[in-house]
Amino acid sequence: MSNLEIDWTRCDGHGLCAELLPARIARDEWGFPLLAPSAVRDDELIDARRAVALCPALALRLEAR
């Protein structure tokens, strides 16, 4: 399993990650991501990798547990 991590120094709150991975990422009132506290399941890895790859600020990463 893996965890999603956010580099807050890079995140601009574009919200693309929340659109690509709505089961794991919500948005706060300013548009910044709120991550689900549990690890990314194997069946979510493809979508999680896509969200990481498409983050315009390169702020999202997937860390192996």
All heavy atoms as TSV, in Angstrom:
chain	resi	resn	atom	element	x	y	z
A	1	MET	N	N	0.829	-1.183	0.000
A	1	MET	CA	C	0.000	0.000	0.000
A	1	MET	C	C	0.873	1.246	0.000
A	1	MET	O	O	2.035	1.199	0.352
A	1	MET	CB	C	-0.906	0.005	1.218
A	1	MET	CG	C	-1.996	-1.001	1.166
A	1	MET	SD	S	-3.235	-0.566	2.374
A	1	MET	CE	C	-4.378	-1.849	2.035
A	2	SER	N	N	0.244	2.348	-0.374
A	2	SER	CA	C	0.949	3.628	-0.471
A	2	SER	C	C	0.123	4.734	0.173
A	2	SER	O	O	-1.079	4.598	0.348
A	2	SER	CB	C	1.184	3.971	-1.943
A	2	SER	OG	O	1.929	2.968	-2.575
A	3	ASN	N	N	0.794	5.817	0.477
A	3	ASN	CA	C	0.138	7.004	1.020
A	3	ASN	C	C	0.306	8.160	0.051
A	3	ASN	O	O	1.362	8.320	-0.556
A	3	ASN	CB	C	0.765	7.424	2.353
A	3	ASN	CG	C	0.357	6.539	3.489
A	3	ASN	OD1	O	-0.705	5.950	3.486
A	3	ASN	ND2	N	1.224	6.449	4.476
A	4	LEU	N	N	-0.717	8.982	-0.059
A	4	LEU	CA	C	-0.597	10.227	-0.792
A	4	LEU	C	C	-0.038	11.273	0.155
A	4	LEU	O	O	-0.437	11.345	1.319
A	4	LEU	CB	C	-1.958	10.682	-1.305
A	4	LEU	CG	C	-2.457	9.996	-2.563
A	4	LEU	CD1	C	-3.891	10.390	-2.835
A	4	LEU	CD2	C	-1.581	10.345	-3.750
A	5	GLU	N	N	0.871	12.076	-0.334
A	5	GLU	CA	C	1.477	13.155	0.446
A	5	GLU	C	C	1.408	14.438	-0.371
A	5	GLU	O	O	1.467	14.406	-1.597
A	5	GLU	CB	C	2.939	12.841	0.762
A	5	GLU	CG	C	3.158	11.553	1.526
A	5	GLU	CD	C	2.748	11.666	2.987
A	5	GLU	OE1	O	2.752	12.788	3.515
A	5	GLU	OE2	O	2.427	10.625	3.570
A	6	ILE	N	N	1.296	15.553	0.314
A	6	ILE	CA	C	1.257	16.857	-0.353
A	6	ILE	C	C	2.438	17.691	0.112
A	6	ILE	O	O	2.703	17.802	1.302
A	6	ILE	CB	C	-0.041	17.618	-0.018
A	6	ILE	CG1	C	-1.248	16.838	-0.517
A	6	ILE	CG2	C	-0.031	19.014	-0.640
A	6	ILE	CD1	C	-2.569	17.404	-0.057
A	7	ASP	N	N	3.129	18.291	-0.843
A	7	ASP	CA	C	4.168	19.263	-0.539
A	7	ASP	C	C	3.465	20.622	-0.485
A	7	ASP	O	O	3.144	21.221	-1.515
A	7	ASP	CB	C	5.242	19.247	-1.625
A	7	ASP	CG	C	6.355	20.247	-1.370
A	7	ASP	OD1	O	6.173	21.163	-0.536
A	7	ASP	OD2	O	7.405	20.114	-2.019
A	8	TRP	N	N	3.174	21.079	0.734
A	8	TRP	CA	C	2.396	22.312	0.911
A	8	TRP	C	C	3.127	23.547	0.418
A	8	TRP	O	O	2.487	24.576	0.169
A	8	TRP	CB	C	1.983	22.469	2.373
A	8	TRP	CG	C	0.999	21.421	2.756
A	8	TRP	CD1	C	1.206	20.348	3.577
A	8	TRP	CD2	C	-0.354	21.306	2.305
A	8	TRP	NE1	N	0.065	19.580	3.667
A	8	TRP	CE2	C	-0.904	20.150	2.899
A	8	TRP	CE3	C	-1.152	22.064	1.461
A	8	TRP	CZ2	C	-2.221	19.743	2.672
A	8	TRP	CZ3	C	-2.458	21.653	1.238
A	8	TRP	CH2	C	-2.981	20.515	1.838
A	9	THR	N	N	4.432	23.481	0.252
A	9	THR	CA	C	5.154	24.634	-0.282
A	9	THR	C	C	4.908	24.793	-1.779
A	9	THR	O	O	5.164	25.860	-2.333
A	9	THR	CB	C	6.668	24.529	-0.017
A	9	THR	OG1	O	7.201	23.391	-0.705
A	9	THR	CG2	C	6.951	24.419	1.480
A	10	ARG	N	N	4.425	23.740	-2.428
A	10	ARG	CA	C	4.162	23.778	-3.861
A	10	ARG	C	C	2.685	23.895	-4.212
A	10	ARG	O	O	2.338	24.418	-5.259
A	10	ARG	CB	C	4.699	22.514	-4.536
A	10	ARG	CG	C	6.184	22.429	-4.557
A	10	ARG	CD	C	6.608	21.102	-5.174
A	10	ARG	NE	N	8.022	21.104	-5.395
A	10	ARG	CZ	C	8.583	21.041	-6.590
A	10	ARG	NH1	N	7.848	20.922	-7.663
A	10	ARG	NH2	N	9.880	21.061	-6.709
A	11	CYS	N	N	1.817	23.364	-3.379
A	11	CYS	CA	C	0.390	23.284	-3.702
A	11	CYS	C	C	-0.220	24.675	-3.850
A	11	CYS	O	O	-0.081	25.529	-2.973
A	11	CYS	CB	C	-0.353	22.492	-2.625
A	11	CYS	SG	S	-2.106	22.269	-3.004
A	12	ASP	N	N	-0.913	24.883	-4.974
A	12	ASP	CA	C	-1.592	26.145	-5.249
A	12	ASP	C	C	-3.104	26.019	-5.183
A	12	ASP	O	O	-3.819	26.966	-5.495
A	12	ASP	CB	C	-1.195	26.675	-6.630
A	12	ASP	CG	C	0.234	27.157	-6.687
A	12	ASP	OD1	O	0.738	27.654	-5.661
A	12	ASP	OD2	O	0.857	27.036	-7.767
A	13	GLY	N	N	-3.608	24.832	-4.848
A	13	GLY	CA	C	-5.050	24.636	-4.727
A	13	GLY	C	C	-5.788	24.605	-6.049
A	13	GLY	O	O	-6.930	25.038	-6.125
A	14	HIS	N	N	-5.147	24.082	-7.097
A	14	HIS	CA	C	-5.808	23.982	-8.401
A	14	HIS	C	C	-7.038	23.078	-8.351
A	14	HIS	O	O	-8.000	23.295	-9.064
A	14	HIS	CB	C	-4.836	23.449	-9.462
A	14	HIS	CG	C	-3.729	24.384	-9.781
A	14	HIS	ND1	N	-3.876	25.460	-10.617
A	14	HIS	CD2	C	-2.444	24.413	-9.368
A	14	HIS	CE1	C	-2.748	26.109	-10.710
A	14	HIS	NE2	N	-1.846	25.502	-9.952
A	15	GLY	N	N	-6.987	22.013	-7.537
A	15	GLY	CA	C	-8.129	21.113	-7.385
A	15	GLY	C	C	-8.188	19.972	-8.363
A	15	GLY	O	O	-9.111	19.154	-8.302
A	16	LEU	N	N	-7.238	19.883	-9.273
A	16	LEU	CA	C	-7.259	18.804	-10.255
A	16	LEU	C	C	-7.167	17.443	-9.586
A	16	LEU	O	O	-7.844	16.496	-9.993
A	16	LEU	CB	C	-6.121	18.986	-11.266
A	16	LEU	CG	C	-6.041	17.963	-12.388
A	16	LEU	CD1	C	-7.329	17.959	-13.207
A	16	LEU	CD2	C	-4.852	18.249	-13.279
A	17	CYS	N	N	-6.371	17.328	-8.548
A	17	CYS	CA	C	-6.226	16.047	-7.849
A	17	CYS	C	C	-7.566	15.574	-7.283
A	17	CYS	O	O	-7.896	14.393	-7.352
A	17	CYS	CB	C	-5.174	16.131	-6.754
A	17	CYS	SG	S	-5.491	17.388	-5.493
A	18	ALA	N	N	-8.347	16.496	-6.753
A	18	ALA	CA	C	-9.657	16.150	-6.195
A	18	ALA	C	C	-10.623	15.708	-7.290
A	18	ALA	O	O	-11.473	14.848	-7.062
A	18	ALA	CB	C	-10.230	17.321	-5.419
A	19	GLU	N	N	-10.495	16.278	-8.470
A	19	GLU	CA	C	-11.340	15.865	-9.584
A	19	GLU	C	C	-10.957	14.485	-10.094
A	19	GLU	O	O	-11.816	13.705	-10.486
A	19	GLU	CB	C	-11.245	16.886	-10.716
A	19	GLU	CG	C	-11.888	18.210	-10.372
A	19	GLU	CD	C	-11.797	19.207	-11.500
A	19	GLU	OE1	O	-11.829	18.787	-12.680
A	19	GLU	OE2	O	-11.689	20.404	-11.210
A	20	LEU	N	N	-9.663	14.177	-10.090
A	20	LEU	CA	C	-9.187	12.901	-10.591
A	20	LEU	C	C	-9.322	11.771	-9.582
A	20	LEU	O	O	-9.392	10.601	-9.966
A	20	LEU	CB	C	-7.716	13.014	-11.010
A	20	LEU	CG	C	-7.445	13.930	-12.193
A	20	LEU	CD1	C	-5.949	14.143	-12.357
A	20	LEU	CD2	C	-8.056	13.341	-13.461
A	21	LEU	N	N	-9.358	12.096	-8.315
A	21	LEU	CA	C	-9.382	11.079	-7.265
A	21	LEU	C	C	-10.362	11.488	-6.152
A	21	LEU	O	O	-9.978	11.663	-4.999
A	21	LEU	CB	C	-7.962	10.909	-6.717
A	21	LEU	CG	C	-7.630	9.669	-5.925
A	21	LEU	CD1	C	-7.909	8.400	-6.694
A	21	LEU	CD2	C	-6.187	9.707	-5.481
A	22	PRO	N	N	-11.636	11.631	-6.485
A	22	PRO	CA	C	-12.603	12.139	-5.511
A	22	PRO	C	C	-12.838	11.225	-4.305
A	22	PRO	O	O	-13.247	11.692	-3.248
A	22	PRO	CB	C	-13.880	12.313	-6.333
A	22	PRO	CG	C	-13.722	11.394	-7.491
A	22	PRO	CD	C	-12.247	11.347	-7.765
A	23	ALA	N	N	-12.565	9.938	-4.445
A	23	ALA	CA	C	-12.738	9.018	-3.312
A	23	ALA	C	C	-11.660	9.212	-2.247
A	23	ALA	O	O	-11.848	8.833	-1.094
A	23	ALA	CB	C	-12.720	7.576	-3.808
A	24	ARG	N	N	-10.548	9.831	-2.594
A	24	ARG	CA	C	-9.419	10.013	-1.682
A	24	ARG	C	C	-9.162	11.457	-1.316
A	24	ARG	O	O	-8.558	11.741	-0.297
A	24	ARG	CB	C	-8.135	9.506	-2.353
A	24	ARG	CG	C	-8.098	8.087	-2.533
A	24	ARG	CD	C	-7.059	7.510	-1.585
A	24	ARG	NE	N	-7.668	6.398	-0.931
A	24	ARG	CZ	C	-7.768	6.219	0.366
A	24	ARG	NH1	N	-7.287	7.072	1.194
A	24	ARG	NH2	N	-8.345	5.186	0.866
A	25	ILE	N	N	-9.557	12.385	-2.209
A	25	ILE	CA	C	-9.195	13.787	-2.016
A	25	ILE	C	C	-10.440	14.664	-2.129
A	25	ILE	O	O	-11.136	14.664	-3.140
A	25	ILE	CB	C	-8.154	14.245	-3.063
A	25	ILE	CG1	C	-6.928	13.329	-3.036
A	25	ILE	CG2	C	-7.751	15.693	-2.819
A	25	ILE	CD1	C	-5.946	13.576	-4.161
A	26	ALA	N	N	-10.689	15.419	-1.089
A	26	ALA	CA	C	-11.744	16.434	-1.095
A	26	ALA	C	C	-11.062	17.802	-1.159
A	26	ALA	O	O	-9.830	17.886	-1.160
A	26	ALA	CB	C	-12.592	16.309	0.161
A	27	ARG	N	N	-11.857	18.861	-1.206
A	27	ARG	CA	C	-11.295	20.214	-1.232
A	27	ARG	C	C	-11.847	21.013	-0.062
A	27	ARG	O	O	-13.014	20.896	0.285
A	27	ARG	CB	C	-11.649	20.904	-2.539
A	27	ARG	CG	C	-11.016	20.198	-3.735
A	27	ARG	CD	C	-11.497	20.754	-5.028
A	27	ARG	NE	N	-10.877	22.059	-5.249
A	27	ARG	CZ	C	-11.168	22.832	-6.272
A	27	ARG	NH1	N	-12.061	22.481	-7.156
A	27	ARG	NH2	N	-10.565	23.991	-6.410
A	28	ASP	N	N	-10.982	21.834	0.515
A	28	ASP	CA	C	-11.452	22.701	1.595
A	28	ASP	C	C	-12.123	23.938	0.988
A	28	ASP	O	O	-12.246	24.049	-0.238
A	28	ASP	CB	C	-10.320	23.060	2.561
A	28	ASP	CG	C	-9.251	23.980	1.988
A	28	ASP	OD1	O	-9.447	24.558	0.884
A	28	ASP	OD2	O	-8.215	24.136	2.641
A	29	GLU	N	N	-12.530	24.866	1.807
A	29	GLU	CA	C	-13.264	26.036	1.322
A	29	GLU	C	C	-12.432	26.951	0.435
A	29	GLU	O	O	-12.977	27.784	-0.294
A	29	GLU	CB	C	-13.846	26.816	2.488
A	29	GLU	CG	C	-12.787	27.319	3.462
A	29	GLU	CD	C	-13.398	27.848	4.743
A	29	GLU	OE1	O	-13.716	29.047	4.783
A	29	GLU	OE2	O	-13.555	27.043	5.681
A	30	TRP	N	N	-11.121	26.827	0.458
A	30	TRP	CA	C	-10.234	27.620	-0.397
A	30	TRP	C	C	-9.744	26.840	-1.612
A	30	TRP	O	O	-8.938	27.339	-2.387
A	30	TRP	CB	C	-9.041	28.129	0.411
A	30	TRP	CG	C	-9.470	28.999	1.538
A	30	TRP	CD1	C	-9.864	30.313	1.471
A	30	TRP	CD2	C	-9.587	28.620	2.898
A	30	TRP	NE1	N	-10.216	30.762	2.716
A	30	TRP	CE2	C	-10.057	29.741	3.624
A	30	TRP	CE3	C	-9.356	27.446	3.592
A	30	TRP	CZ2	C	-10.290	29.715	4.987
A	30	TRP	CZ3	C	-9.587	27.421	4.955
A	30	TRP	CH2	C	-10.044	28.548	5.627
A	31	GLY	N	N	-10.181	25.588	-1.750
A	31	GLY	CA	C	-9.806	24.773	-2.897
A	31	GLY	C	C	-8.599	23.886	-2.682
A	31	GLY	O	O	-8.184	23.174	-3.582
A	32	PHE	N	N	-8.028	23.902	-1.488
A	32	PHE	CA	C	-6.859	23.069	-1.219
A	32	PHE	C	C	-7.286	21.641	-0.866
A	32	PHE	O	O	-8.364	21.431	-0.310
A	32	PHE	CB	C	-6.013	23.680	-0.098
A	32	PHE	CG	C	-5.271	24.902	-0.541
A	32	PHE	CD1	C	-5.838	26.157	-0.394
A	32	PHE	CD2	C	-4.029	24.798	-1.139
A	32	PHE	CE1	C	-5.177	27.296	-0.822
A	32	PHE	CE2	C	-3.352	25.928	-1.572
A	32	PHE	CZ	C	-3.929	27.174	-1.417
A	33	PRO	N	N	-6.447	20.664	-1.181
A	33	PRO	CA	C	-6.826	19.267	-0.987
A	33	PRO	C	C	-6.870	18.840	0.479
A	33	PRO	O	O	-6.074	19.296	1.299
A	33	PRO	CB	C	-5.733	18.499	-1.732
A	33	PRO	CG	C	-4.575	19.420	-1.797
A	33	PRO	CD	C	-5.135	20.805	-1.808
A	34	LEU	N	N	-7.815	17.978	0.756
A	34	LEU	CA	C	-7.939	17.300	2.046
A	34	LEU	C	C	-7.844	15.809	1.749
A	34	LEU	O	O	-8.703	15.255	1.067
A	34	LEU	CB	C	-9.288	17.616	2.700
A	34	LEU	CG	C	-9.574	19.070	2.995
A	34	LEU	CD1	C	-11.030	19.257	3.390
A	34	LEU	CD2	C	-8.653	19.568	4.092
A	35	LEU	N	N	-6.788	15.177	2.229
A	35	LEU	CA	C	-6.547	13.770	1.927
A	35	LEU	C	C	-7.270	12.848	2.904
A	35	LEU	O	O	-7.335	13.142	4.102
A	35	LEU	CB	C	-5.048	13.462	1.980
A	35	LEU	CG	C	-4.152	14.236	1.022
A	35	LEU	CD1	C	-2.704	13.825	1.242
A	35	LEU	CD2	C	-4.567	14.021	-0.412
A	36	ALA	N	N	-7.755	11.743	2.385
A	36	ALA	CA	C	-8.313	10.706	3.245
A	36	ALA	C	C	-7.179	10.168	4.114
A	36	ALA	O	O	-6.047	10.019	3.642
A	36	ALA	CB	C	-8.918	9.594	2.404
A	37	PRO	N	N	-7.447	9.877	5.388
A	37	PRO	CA	C	-6.379	9.469	6.303
A	37	PRO	C	C	-5.836	8.059	6.072
A	37	PRO	O	O	-4.750	7.745	6.534
A	37	PRO	CB	C	-7.032	9.571	7.680
A	37	PRO	CG	C	-8.481	9.425	7.419
A	37	PRO	CD	C	-8.733	10.003	6.063
A	38	SER	N	N	-6.542	7.237	5.369
A	38	SER	CA	C	-6.096	5.862	5.172
A	38	SER	C	C	-5.195	5.737	3.945
A	38	SER	O	O	-5.155	6.620	3.092
A	38	SER	CB	C	-7.308	4.935	5.033
A	38	SER	OG	O	-8.098	5.362	3.949
A	39	ALA	N	N	-4.499	4.617	3.876
A	39	ALA	CA	C	-3.587	4.352	2.760
A	39	ALA	C	C	-4.370	4.112	1.470
A	39	ALA	O	O	-5.535	3.704	1.492
A	39	ALA	CB	C	-2.725	3.135	3.075
A	40	VAL	N	N	-3.719	4.375	0.352
A	40	VAL	CA	C	-4.307	4.134	-0.960
A	40	VAL	C	C	-4.347	2.622	-1.186
A	40	VAL	O	O	-3.335	1.936	-1.041
A	40	VAL	CB	C	-3.464	4.822	-2.060
A	40	VAL	CG1	C	-4.000	4.488	-3.428
A	40	VAL	CG2	C	-3.413	6.317	-1.829
A	41	ARG	N	N	-5.530	2.140	-1.523
A	41	ARG	CA	C	-5.679	0.704	-1.792
A	41	ARG	C	C	-5.126	0.369	-3.170
A	41	ARG	O	O	-4.992	1.232	-4.037
A	41	ARG	CB	C	-7.156	0.315	-1.719
A	41	ARG	CG	C	-7.778	0.511	-0.356
A	41	ARG	CD	C	-9.207	-0.013	-0.323
A	41	ARG	NE	N	-9.951	0.235	-1.545
A	41	ARG	CZ	C	-10.855	1.212	-1.697
A	41	ARG	NH1	N	-11.114	2.038	-0.709
A	41	ARG	NH2	N	-11.488	1.357	-2.838
A	42	ASP	N	N	-4.816	-0.896	-3.369
A	42	ASP	CA	C	-4.257	-1.340	-4.646
A	42	ASP	C	C	-5.171	-1.013	-5.823
A	42	ASP	O	O	-4.698	-0.651	-6.894
A	42	ASP	CB	C	-3.978	-2.846	-4.612
A	42	ASP	CG	C	-2.822	-3.199	-3.697
A	42	ASP	OD1	O	-1.999	-2.309	-3.389
A	42	ASP	OD2	O	-2.734	-4.373	-3.286
A	43	ASP	N	N	-6.479	-1.111	-5.618
A	43	ASP	CA	C	-7.410	-0.832	-6.714
A	43	ASP	C	C	-7.537	0.662	-7.009
A	43	ASP	O	O	-8.149	1.046	-8.003
A	43	ASP	CB	C	-8.788	-1.441	-6.438
A	43	ASP	CG	C	-9.448	-0.859	-5.206
A	43	ASP	OD1	O	-8.763	-0.630	-4.200
A	43	ASP	OD2	O	-10.674	-0.644	-5.253
A	44	GLU	N	N	-6.944	1.519	-6.191
A	44	GLU	CA	C	-6.963	2.965	-6.409
A	44	GLU	C	C	-5.638	3.490	-6.970
A	44	GLU	O	O	-5.527	4.676	-7.288
A	44	GLU	CB	C	-7.224	3.695	-5.095
A	44	GLU	CG	C	-8.552	3.387	-4.470
A	44	GLU	CD	C	-8.690	3.994	-3.085
A	44	GLU	OE1	O	-7.730	3.924	-2.290
A	44	GLU	OE2	O	-9.771	4.534	-2.815
A	45	LEU	N	N	-4.652	2.621	-7.092
A	45	LEU	CA	C	-3.308	3.072	-7.476
A	45	LEU	C	C	-3.242	3.722	-8.850
A	45	LEU	O	O	-2.536	4.720	-9.021
A	45	LEU	CB	C	-2.316	1.916	-7.415
A	45	LEU	CG	C	-1.696	1.664	-6.057
A	45	LEU	CD1	C	-0.802	0.433	-6.092
A	45	LEU	CD2	C	-0.929	2.862	-5.568
A	46	ILE	N	N	-3.958	3.209	-9.816
A	46	ILE	CA	C	-3.905	3.795	-11.161
A	46	ILE	C	C	-4.395	5.234	-11.119
A	46	ILE	O	O	-3.751	6.143	-11.654
A	46	ILE	CB	C	-4.719	2.954	-12.164
A	46	ILE	CG1	C	-4.019	1.618	-12.399
A	46	ILE	CG2	C	-4.900	3.704	-13.482
A	46	ILE	CD1	C	-4.811	0.640	-13.223
A	47	ASP	N	N	-5.529	5.468	-10.463
A	47	ASP	CA	C	-6.063	6.827	-10.368
A	47	ASP	C	C	-5.166	7.717	-9.514
A	47	ASP	O	O	-4.994	8.902	-9.815
A	47	ASP	CB	C	-7.475	6.804	-9.805
A	47	ASP	CG	C	-8.470	6.199	-10.787
A	47	ASP	OD1	O	-8.225	6.263	-12.006
A	47	ASP	OD2	O	-9.492	5.669	-10.322
A	48	ALA	N	N	-4.583	7.175	-8.466
A	48	ALA	CA	C	-3.674	7.954	-7.616
A	48	ALA	C	C	-2.429	8.359	-8.404
A	48	ALA	O	O	-1.985	9.509	-8.320
A	48	ALA	CB	C	-3.287	7.157	-6.377
A	49	ARG	N	N	-1.883	7.454	-9.166
A	49	ARG	CA	C	-0.701	7.782	-9.989
A	49	ARG	C	C	-1.033	8.841	-11.034
A	49	ARG	O	O	-0.226	9.716	-11.327
A	49	ARG	CB	C	-0.164	6.521	-10.648
A	49	ARG	CG	C	0.535	5.609	-9.677
A	49	ARG	CD	C	1.101	4.388	-10.374
A	49	ARG	NE	N	1.755	3.524	-9.403
A	49	ARG	CZ	C	1.584	2.220	-9.348
A	49	ARG	NH1	N	0.791	1.602	-10.196
A	49	ARG	NH2	N	2.218	1.506	-8.434
A	50	ARG	N	N	-2.226	8.763	-11.601
A	50	ARG	CA	C	-2.652	9.758	-12.589
A	50	ARG	C	C	-2.753	11.142	-11.929
A	50	ARG	O	O	-2.307	12.133	-12.492
A	50	ARG	CB	C	-3.998	9.369	-13.188
A	50	ARG	CG	C	-4.449	10.317	-14.284
A	50	ARG	CD	C	-5.761	9.909	-14.925
A	50	ARG	NE	N	-5.717	8.542	-15.380
A	50	ARG	CZ	C	-6.661	7.629	-15.096
A	50	ARG	NH1	N	-7.706	7.941	-14.373
A	50	ARG	NH2	N	-6.548	6.400	-15.552
A	51	ALA	N	N	-3.321	11.201	-10.744
A	51	ALA	CA	C	-3.436	12.476	-10.030
A	51	ALA	C	C	-2.064	13.059	-9.727
A	51	ALA	O	O	-1.839	14.263	-9.882
A	51	ALA	CB	C	-4.235	12.288	-8.740
A	52	VAL	N	N	-1.131	12.217	-9.308
A	52	VAL	CA	C	0.235	12.669	-9.029
A	52	VAL	C	C	0.894	13.193	-10.307
A	52	VAL	O	O	1.494	14.272	-10.321
A	52	VAL	CB	C	1.072	11.519	-8.414
A	52	VAL	CG1	C	2.548	11.874	-8.385
A	52	VAL	CG2	C	0.569	11.181	-7.019
A	53	ALA	N	N	0.755	12.460	-11.395
A	53	ALA	CA	C	1.398	12.840	-12.653
A	53	ALA	C	C	0.832	14.130	-13.234
A	53	ALA	O	O	1.558	14.892	-13.875
A	53	ALA	CB	C	1.258	11.705	-13.663
A	54	LEU	N	N	-0.453	14.386	-13.006
A	54	LEU	CA	C	-1.091	15.541	-13.618
A	54	LEU	C	C	-1.158	16.771	-12.718
A	54	LEU	O	O	-1.656	17.812	-13.146
A	54	LEU	CB	C	-2.498	15.165	-14.085
A	54	LEU	CG	C	-2.544	14.133	-15.213
A	54	LEU	CD1	C	-3.983	13.755	-15.534
A	54	LEU	CD2	C	-1.836	14.648	-16.445
A	55	CYS	N	N	-0.638	16.682	-11.513
A	55	CYS	CA	C	-0.649	17.834	-10.614
A	55	CYS	C	C	0.155	18.966	-11.261
A	55	CYS	O	O	1.354	18.824	-11.504
A	55	CYS	CB	C	-0.039	17.473	-9.257
A	55	CYS	SG	S	0.089	18.886	-8.138
A	56	PRO	N	N	-0.496	20.112	-11.552
A	56	PRO	CA	C	0.218	21.189	-12.241
A	56	PRO	C	C	1.337	21.822	-11.413
A	56	PRO	O	O	2.273	22.382	-11.971
A	56	PRO	CB	C	-0.880	22.218	-12.546
A	56	PRO	CG	C	-2.054	21.834	-11.748
A	56	PRO	CD	C	-1.888	20.415	-11.322
A	57	ALA	N	N	1.273	21.698	-10.101
A	57	ALA	CA	C	2.299	22.285	-9.235
A	57	ALA	C	C	3.329	21.252	-8.767
A	57	ALA	O	O	4.238	21.584	-8.014
A	57	ALA	CB	C	1.645	22.942	-8.024
A	58	LEU	N	N	3.170	20.003	-9.201
A	58	LEU	CA	C	4.043	18.901	-8.784
A	58	LEU	C	C	4.094	18.782	-7.261
A	58	LEU	O	O	5.132	18.501	-6.680
A	58	LEU	CB	C	5.451	19.079	-9.350
A	58	LEU	CG	C	5.555	19.195	-10.867
A	58	LEU	CD1	C	6.982	19.493	-11.281
A	58	LEU	CD2	C	5.036	17.950	-11.557
A	59	ALA	N	N	2.944	18.998	-6.630
A	59	ALA	CA	C	2.872	19.007	-5.165
A	59	ALA	C	C	2.415	17.681	-4.584
A	59	ALA	O	O	2.561	17.469	-3.378
A	59	ALA	CB	C	1.910	20.111	-4.719
A	60	LEU	N	N	1.886	16.812	-5.381
A	60	LEU	CA	C	1.348	15.546	-4.896
A	60	LEU	C	C	2.330	14.426	-5.186
A	60	LEU	O	O	2.928	14.369	-6.266
A	60	LEU	CB	C	0.014	15.279	-5.620
A	60	LEU	CG	C	-0.902	14.223	-5.051
A	60	LEU	CD1	C	-1.373	14.585	-3.646
A	60	LEU	CD2	C	-2.105	14.038	-5.965
A	61	ARG	N	N	2.511	13.549	-4.222
A	61	ARG	CA	C	3.396	12.400	-4.442
A	61	ARG	C	C	2.792	11.168	-3.754
A	61	ARG	O	O	2.003	11.280	-2.838
A	61	ARG	CB	C	4.805	12.673	-3.955
A	61	ARG	CG	C	4.952	12.896	-2.490
A	61	ARG	CD	C	6.403	13.251	-2.113
A	61	ARG	NE	N	6.491	13.545	-0.712
A	61	ARG	CZ	C	6.284	14.740	-0.172
A	61	ARG	NH1	N	5.993	15.764	-0.949
A	61	ARG	NH2	N	6.367	14.924	1.127
A	62	LEU	N	N	3.212	10.025	-4.228
A	62	LEU	CA	C	2.769	8.747	-3.704
A	62	LEU	C	C	3.968	8.101	-3.022
A	62	LEU	O	O	5.003	7.867	-3.645
A	62	LEU	CB	C	2.276	7.880	-4.868
A	62	LEU	CG	C	1.360	6.745	-4.602
A	62	LEU	CD1	C	0.127	7.153	-3.836
A	62	LEU	CD2	C	0.944	6.083	-5.900
A	63	GLU	N	N	3.841	7.850	-1.731
A	63	GLU	CA	C	4.927	7.280	-0.933
A	63	GLU	C	C	4.600	5.832	-0.575
A	63	GLU	O	O	3.507	5.555	-0.094
A	63	GLU	CB	C	5.121	8.072	0.362
A	63	GLU	CG	C	5.540	9.504	0.155
A	63	GLU	CD	C	6.984	9.648	-0.259
A	63	GLU	OE1	O	7.801	8.781	0.126
A	63	GLU	OE2	O	7.291	10.627	-0.947
A	64	ALA	N	N	5.538	4.934	-0.814
A	64	ALA	CA	C	5.344	3.526	-0.436
A	64	ALA	C	C	5.358	3.398	1.071
A	64	ALA	O	O	6.121	4.087	1.753
A	64	ALA	CB	C	6.449	2.671	-1.042
A	65	ARG	N	N	4.512	2.556	1.580
A	65	ARG	CA	C	4.421	2.331	3.017
A	65	ARG	C	C	5.281	1.190	3.434
A	65	ARG	O	O	5.458	0.228	2.855
A	65	ARG	CB	C	2.981	1.995	3.385
A	65	ARG	CG	C	2.254	3.148	3.940
A	65	ARG	CD	C	0.880	2.759	4.279
A	65	ARG	NE	N	0.770	2.693	5.740
A	65	ARG	CZ	C	-0.313	2.335	6.351
A	65	ARG	NH1	N	-1.355	1.971	5.696
A	65	ARG	NH2	N	-0.380	2.328	7.644
